[in-house]
Protein backbone atom coordinates (compact mmCIF):
# COMPACT_ATOMS: atom_id res chain seq x y z
CA UNK A 1 0.00 0.00 0.00
CA UNK A 2 1.40 3.34 -1.01
CA UNK A 3 1.48 6.34 1.34
CA UNK A 4 -1.02 8.08 -0.98
CA UNK A 5 -3.50 5.20 -0.77
CA UNK A 6 -3.01 5.06 2.98
CA UNK A 7 -3.71 8.78 3.28
CA UNK A 8 -6.89 8.38 1.19
CA UNK A 9 -8.07 5.47 3.35
CA UNK A 10 -7.35 7.48 6.49
CA UNK A 11 -9.39 10.37 5.03
CA UNK A 12 -12.31 8.02 4.30
CA UNK A 13 -12.06 6.67 7.86
CA UNK A 14 -12.08 10.19 9.24
CA UNK A 15 -15.14 11.07 7.16
CA UNK A 16 -16.88 7.98 8.58
CA UNK A 17 -16.11 9.21 12.10
CA UNK A 18 -17.39 12.65 11.07
CA UNK A 19 -20.63 11.03 9.90
CA UNK A 20 -21.09 9.39 13.31
CA UNK A 21 -20.55 12.71 15.08
CA UNK A 22 -22.82 14.55 12.63
CA UNK A 23 -25.61 12.03 13.21
CA UNK A 24 -25.18 12.49 16.96
CA UNK A 25 -25.59 16.24 16.46
CA UNK A 26 -28.68 15.65 14.35
CA UNK A 27 -30.27 13.71 17.21
CA UNK A 28 -29.16 16.37 19.68
CA UNK A 29 -30.30 19.44 17.77
CA UNK A 30 -33.23 18.25 15.66
CA UNK A 31 -34.78 15.62 17.94
CA UNK A 32 -33.62 17.40 21.13
CA UNK A 33 -32.07 14.24 22.55
CA UNK A 34 -29.32 15.66 24.70
CA UNK A 35 -26.35 13.32 25.12
CA UNK A 36 -25.92 11.71 28.51
CA UNK A 37 -22.50 11.81 30.26
CA UNK A 38 -21.54 8.39 28.82
CA UNK A 39 -22.62 9.55 25.35
CA UNK A 40 -20.39 12.60 25.72
CA UNK A 41 -17.47 10.34 26.67
CA UNK A 42 -18.11 8.25 23.55
CA UNK A 43 -17.95 11.43 21.50
CA UNK A 44 -14.58 12.16 23.12
CA UNK A 45 -13.49 8.72 21.92
CA UNK A 46 -14.56 9.49 18.35
CA UNK A 47 -12.78 12.85 18.41
CA UNK A 48 -9.64 11.14 19.76
CA UNK A 49 -9.84 8.61 16.90
CA UNK A 50 -10.00 11.65 14.64
CA UNK A 51 -6.82 13.03 16.23
CA UNK A 52 -4.87 9.90 15.29
CA UNK A 53 -6.28 9.87 11.79
CA UNK A 54 -5.62 13.60 11.48
CA UNK A 55 -1.97 13.07 12.37
CA UNK A 56 -1.76 10.51 9.57
CA UNK A 57 -3.28 13.04 7.18
CA UNK A 58 -1.01 15.89 8.24
CA UNK A 59 2.31 14.12 8.65
CA UNK A 60 1.88 10.88 6.74
CA UNK A 61 1.02 7.46 8.14
CA UNK A 62 3.01 6.35 11.17
CA UNK A 63 2.55 3.43 13.57
CA UNK A 64 2.45 5.92 16.47
CA UNK A 65 -0.55 7.67 14.92
CA UNK A 66 -2.33 4.36 14.49
CA UNK A 67 -1.56 3.61 18.16
CA UNK A 68 -3.46 6.77 19.13
CA UNK A 69 -6.40 5.56 17.02
CA UNK A 70 -6.30 2.12 18.70
CA UNK A 71 -6.12 3.56 22.23
CA UNK A 72 -8.97 5.97 21.48
CA UNK A 73 -11.12 3.19 20.01
CA UNK A 74 -10.45 0.96 23.02
CA UNK A 75 -11.45 3.83 25.31
CA UNK A 76 -14.60 4.64 23.35
CA UNK A 77 -15.52 0.99 22.97
CA UNK A 78 -15.15 0.45 26.70
CA UNK A 79 -17.45 3.39 27.46
CA UNK A 80 -20.06 2.20 24.94
CA UNK A 81 -19.95 -1.37 26.31
CA UNK A 82 -20.43 0.06 29.81
CA UNK A 83 -23.54 1.86 28.62
CA UNK A 84 -24.84 -1.19 26.75
CA UNK A 85 -24.46 -3.26 29.92
CA UNK A 86 -26.36 -0.65 31.93
CA UNK A 87 -29.37 -1.06 29.63
CA UNK A 88 -29.11 -4.72 28.63
CA UNK A 89 -31.50 -6.10 31.23
CA UNK A 90 -35.14 -5.87 30.11
CA UNK A 91 -37.06 -3.27 32.08
CA UNK A 92 -34.01 -1.16 32.96
CA UNK A 93 -34.88 1.40 30.32
CA UNK A 94 -32.73 2.82 27.59
CA UNK A 95 -31.39 6.15 26.51
CA UNK A 96 -32.34 7.89 23.28
CA UNK A 97 -34.26 6.76 20.24
CA UNK A 98 -33.24 3.62 18.40
CA UNK A 99 -31.65 3.88 14.95
CA UNK A 100 -32.46 0.85 12.81
CA UNK A 101 -33.42 -1.00 15.98
CA UNK A 102 -30.26 -0.24 17.96
CA UNK A 103 -29.53 2.66 20.29
CA UNK A 104 -26.74 5.14 19.60
CA UNK A 105 -24.44 3.62 22.25
CA UNK A 106 -24.78 0.20 20.62
CA UNK A 107 -23.94 1.67 17.23
CA UNK A 108 -20.99 3.45 18.87
CA UNK A 109 -19.73 0.11 20.19
CA UNK A 110 -19.99 -1.37 16.69
CA UNK A 111 -18.25 1.66 15.18
CA UNK A 112 -15.38 1.47 17.69
CA UNK A 113 -14.97 -2.24 16.92
CA UNK A 114 -14.80 -1.42 13.21
CA UNK A 115 -12.18 1.27 13.92
CA UNK A 116 -10.11 -1.31 15.82
CA UNK A 117 -10.44 -3.79 12.97
CA UNK A 118 -9.68 -1.27 10.22
CA UNK A 119 -6.69 0.18 12.06
CA UNK A 120 -5.29 -3.28 12.74
CA UNK A 121 -5.54 -4.09 9.04
CA UNK A 122 -3.85 -0.81 8.10
CA UNK A 123 -0.94 -1.68 10.40
CA UNK A 124 -0.26 -4.79 8.28
CA UNK A 125 1.04 -2.73 5.34
CA UNK A 126 4.62 -1.48 5.82
CA UNK A 127 5.03 0.32 2.49
CA UNK A 128 2.82 3.17 3.68
CA UNK A 129 5.64 4.21 6.05
CA UNK A 130 8.19 4.47 3.23
CA UNK A 131 10.65 7.26 3.84
CA UNK A 132 10.59 9.67 0.92
CA UNK A 133 13.17 12.19 -0.01
CA UNK A 134 12.05 15.77 0.17
CA UNK A 135 9.33 17.40 2.19
CA UNK A 136 5.86 16.55 1.00
CA UNK A 137 3.07 19.09 1.46
CA UNK A 138 0.60 18.80 4.28
CA UNK A 139 -2.17 16.34 3.41
CA UNK A 140 0.05 15.04 0.59
CA UNK A 141 -1.85 17.18 -1.91
CA UNK A 142 -4.95 15.10 -1.16
CA UNK A 143 -8.12 17.24 -1.31
CA UNK A 144 -10.21 14.54 0.38
CA UNK A 145 -7.75 14.55 3.28
CA UNK A 146 -8.08 18.34 3.64
CA UNK A 147 -11.87 18.15 3.65
CA UNK A 148 -11.91 15.29 6.18
CA UNK A 149 -9.46 17.08 8.46
CA UNK A 150 -11.34 20.38 8.55
CA UNK A 151 -14.77 18.77 8.92
CA UNK A 152 -13.40 16.75 11.85
CA UNK A 153 -11.86 19.86 13.36
CA UNK A 154 -15.19 21.70 13.10
CA UNK A 155 -17.09 18.80 14.67
CA UNK A 156 -14.58 18.61 17.53
CA UNK A 157 -15.02 22.32 18.26
CA UNK A 158 -18.82 22.02 18.02
CA UNK A 159 -18.77 19.05 20.42
CA UNK A 160 -16.67 20.96 22.93
CA UNK A 161 -19.00 23.95 22.69
CA UNK A 162 -22.21 21.94 22.99
CA UNK A 163 -20.80 20.03 25.96
CA UNK A 164 -19.97 23.29 27.70
CA UNK A 165 -23.49 24.55 27.03
CA UNK A 166 -25.03 21.31 28.26
CA UNK A 167 -22.91 20.77 31.36
CA UNK A 168 -21.59 24.20 32.22
CA UNK A 169 -18.29 24.23 34.07
CA UNK A 170 -19.42 21.47 36.44
CA UNK A 171 -20.67 17.93 36.32
CA UNK A 172 -23.13 16.94 33.58
CA UNK A 173 -26.67 16.10 34.59
CA UNK A 174 -27.76 12.49 34.16
CA UNK A 175 -30.15 12.42 32.41
CA UNK A 176 -29.74 15.86 30.88
CA UNK A 177 -32.94 17.85 30.43
CA UNK A 178 -31.65 21.20 29.20
CA UNK A 179 -28.56 23.21 28.42
CA UNK A 180 -27.34 23.96 31.93
CA UNK A 181 -25.08 26.91 31.06
CA UNK A 182 -27.85 28.66 29.12
CA UNK A 183 -30.28 28.07 32.00
CA UNK A 184 -27.76 29.50 34.49
CA UNK A 185 -27.16 32.56 32.31
CA UNK A 186 -30.93 33.10 31.94
CA UNK A 187 -31.42 32.77 35.71
CA UNK A 188 -28.75 35.41 36.30
CA UNK A 189 -30.57 37.99 34.14
PyMOL commands that set and color helices and strands:
alter all, ss='L'
color gray80, all
select helices_A, chain A and resi 3-29+37-59+63-86+104-122+126-129+138-141+143-167+180-188
alter helices_A, ss='H'
color red, helices_A
deselect
rebuild
show_as cartoon
